[in-house]
Each structure stands twice: as C-alpha cells, then as structure tokens.
Amino acid sequence: MPEVKFNVGMTCEGCASAVKRILGKIDGVTDVQTNVEAKTVVVVTADDSVSPQGMLEKLQKWSAASGKSVELA
C-alpha cells in the first residue's frame, strides 16, 4: 500500500479533523494519519492510482481558506 506524506501547518485537532475528512473522501484513500505536533500527514492508498498532486490540490483549497501551509514532504 503506497504512502504519501504531506507537511501541513496544523495547529489543533480541528485542523487534523478537517484534513482527515478532506482526504478521506478521495476514492482509493484507505487511511489518513495526522500528527499535529510534527505537522505531518501520512496518507495510505489502495494503489498508485491516487495522485499525490490531486491530494495536494484538495489540501491547497483548504489551505487557502484556513491560512495553513501545505506541501508534499
């Protein structure tokens, strides 16, 4: 199962919940693990059909609204 890691400027569990909700809606995503202290998100996908760039674009929309930073690690 492929993993994709992001650095996300999460500051609280509310941010983490939003990120999990956004990424969890993407077909092929099987698990989303967040770490607020380390400001990291690890996404596990069923296969390579899930585009890291597509996930990044979804997070960037949230980033623009929330003012949090987002980047592929």
Phi and psi in degrees as GROMACS dihedral restraints (atoms count N, CA, C in turn):
[ dihedral_restraints ]
;  ai    aj    ak    al  type     phi  dphi    fc
    3     4     5     6     1   -65.6    20    10
    4     5     6     7     1   149.0    20    10
    6     7     8     9     1  -121.8    20    10
    7     8     9    10     1   144.6    20    10
    9    10    11    12     1  -126.6    20    10
   10    11    12    13     1   133.7    20    10
   12    13    14    15     1  -114.1    20    10
   13    14    15    16     1   138.5    20    10
   15    16    17    18     1  -124.3    20    10
   16    17    18    19     1   148.6    20    10
   18    19    20    21     1  -100.5    20    10
   19    20    21    22     1   119.1    20    10
   21    22    23    24     1  -128.9    20    10
   22    23    24    25     1   132.0    20    10
   24    25    26    27     1   -75.6    20    10
   25    26    27    28     1    53.5    20    10
   27    28    29    30     1   -73.1    20    10
   28    29    30    31     1   138.5    20    10
   30    31    32    33     1  -117.3    20    10
   31    32    33    34     1    -8.2    20    10
   33    34    35    36     1  -158.8    20    10
   34    35    36    37     1   174.6    20    10
   36    37    38    39     1   -67.4    20    10
   37    38    39    40     1   -25.1    20    10
   39    40    41    42     1   -62.7    20    10
   40    41    42    43     1   -42.3    20    10
   42    43    44    45     1   -62.6    20    10
   43    44    45    46     1   -46.3    20    10
   45    46    47    48     1   -60.3    20    10
   46    47    48    49     1   -42.0    20    10
   48    49    50    51     1   -63.6    20    10
   49    50    51    52     1   -40.9    20    10
   51    52    53    54     1   -63.1    20    10
   52    53    54    55     1   -44.2    20    10
   54    55    56    57     1   -63.2    20    10
   55    56    57    58     1   -44.9    20    10
   57    58    59    60     1   -61.0    20    10
   58    59    60    61     1   -42.5    20    10
   60    61    62    63     1   -64.5    20    10
   61    62    63    64     1   -45.4    20    10
   63    64    65    66     1   -62.4    20    10
   64    65    66    67     1   -50.4    20    10
   66    67    68    69     1   -73.4    20    10
   67    68    69    70     1   -32.3    20    10
   69    70    71    72     1   -66.6    20    10
   70    71    72    73     1   -19.4    20    10
   72    73    74    75     1   -80.3    20    10
   73    74    75    76     1   -11.0    20    10
   75    76    77    78     1   -80.3    20    10
   76    77    78    79     1   127.7    20    10
   78    79    80    81     1   -58.6    20    10
   79    80    81    82     1   131.6    20    10
   81    82    83    84     1    98.4    20    10
   82    83    84    85     1   -13.9    20    10
   84    85    86    87     1   -81.3    20    10
   85    86    87    88     1   123.7    20    10
   87    88    89    90     1  -104.1    20    10
   88    89    90    91     1   -22.6    20    10
   90    91    92    93     1  -158.8    20    10
   91    92    93    94     1   144.9    20    10
   93    94    95    96     1  -131.0    20    10
   94    95    96    97     1   119.5    20    10
   96    97    98    99     1  -113.2    20    10
   97    98    99   100     1   125.5    20    10
   99   100   101   102     1  -114.8    20    10
  100   101   102   103     1   148.6    20    10
  102   103   104   105     1  -135.4    20    10
  103   104   105   106     1   102.9    20    10
  105   106   107   108     1   -64.9    20    10
  106   107   108   109     1   -41.6    20    10
  108   109   110   111     1   -62.8    20    10
  109   110   111   112     1   -43.7    20    10
  111   112   113   114     1   -84.8    20    10
  112   113   114   115     1   -11.3    20    10
  114   115   116   117     1    59.1    20    10
  115   116   117   118     1    42.7    20    10
  117   118   119   120     1  -123.3    20    10
  118   119   120   121     1   154.0    20    10
  120   121   122   123     1  -133.9    20    10
  121   122   123   124     1   129.2    20    10
  123   124   125   126     1  -115.6    20    10
  124   125   126   127     1   124.4    20    10
  126   127   128   129     1  -110.4    20    10
  127   128   129   130     1   126.3    20    10
  129   130   131   132     1  -103.1    20    10
  130   131   132   133     1   130.7    20    10
  132   133   134   135     1  -117.7    20    10
  133   134   135   136     1   157.3    20    10
  135   136   137   138     1   -66.7    20    10
  136   137   138   139     1   -34.3    20    10
  138   139   140   141     1  -160.4    20    10
  139   140   141   142     1  -172.2    20    10
  141   142   143   144     1   -80.2    20    10
  142   143   144   145     1     5.2    20    10
  144   145   146   147     1   -74.8    20    10
  145   146   147   148     1   -15.4    20    10
  147   148   149   150     1   -87.6    20    10
  148   149   150   151     1   120.5    20    10
  150   151   152   153     1   -80.5    20    10
  151   152   153   154     1   124.5    20    10
  153   154   155   156     1   -57.6    20    10
  154   155   156   157     1   -36.8    20    10
  156   157   158   159     1   -64.7    20    10
  157   158   159   160     1   -39.5    20    10
  159   160   161   162     1   -63.4    20    10
  160   161   162   163     1   -40.9    20    10
  162   163   164   165     1   -65.1    20    10
  163   164   165   166     1   -41.4    20    10
  165   166   167   168     1   -61.3    20    10
  166   167   168   169     1   -41.6    20    10
  168   169   170   171     1   -62.6    20    10
  169   170   171   172     1   -39.7    20    10
  171   172   173   174     1   -62.8    20    10
  172   173   174   175     1   -43.4    20    10
  174   175   176   177     1   -68.8    20    10
  175   176   177   178     1   -31.9    20    10
  177   178   179   180     1   -67.2    20    10
  178   179   180   181     1   -32.3    20    10
  180   181   182   183     1   -63.0    20    10
  181   182   183   184     1   -44.5    20    10
  183   184   185   186     1   -63.9    20    10
  184   185   186   187     1   -41.2    20    10
  186   187   188   189     1   -58.6    20    10
  187   188   189   190     1   -43.3    20    10
  189   190   191   192     1   -63.4    20    10
  190   191   192   193     1   -37.4    20    10
  192   193   194   195     1   -77.8    20    10
  193   194   195   196     1   -32.9    20    10
  195   196   197   198     1   -97.6    20    10
  196   197   198   199     1   -17.8    20    10
  198   199   200   201     1    80.3    20    10
  199   200   201   202     1    12.3    20    10
  201   202   203   204     1   -92.4    20    10
  202   203   204   205     1   150.8    20    10
  204   205   206   207     1   -83.3    20    10
  205   206   207   208     1   149.2    20    10
  207   208   209   210     1  -145.7    20    10
  208   209   210   211     1   133.2    20    10
  210   211   212   213     1  -157.0    20    10
  211   212   213   214     1   154.5    20    10
  213   214   215   216     1   -68.8    20    10
  214   215   216   217     1   138.1    20    10
